[in-house]
């Protein structure tokens, strides 16, 4: 189904991994919480307790170059924060 596009690896999410057993993923825009929960449980073999989703809005980006400013756009995307059962974890770094 290809609901999960990629994991989010930032300082904030990494600290949530350690403190709250919470992981972040970028998912399809039209995916709902139930689909995200099923996909994570199938892909990683863990028990998901809670899923929170949010849609990040599109943003306008400007780069200043030698030839002048270059205007671009970063599209909107959906993030999902997944809480796992106690004692379970996901190894996101094994395929790097």
HELIX and SHEET records of a PDB file:
HELIX    1   1 UNK A   11  UNK A   20  1                                  10    
HELIX    2   2 UNK A   33  UNK A   44  1                                  12    
SHEET    1   A 4 UNK A   4  UNK A   7  0                                        
SHEET    2   A 4 UNK A  22  UNK A  27 -1                                        
SHEET    3   A 4 UNK A  77  UNK A  84 -1                                        
SHEET    4   A 4 UNK A  48  UNK A  56 -1                                        
SHEET    1   B 2 UNK A  59  UNK A  65  0                                        
SHEET    2   B 2 UNK A  68  UNK A  74 -1                                        
END                                                                             
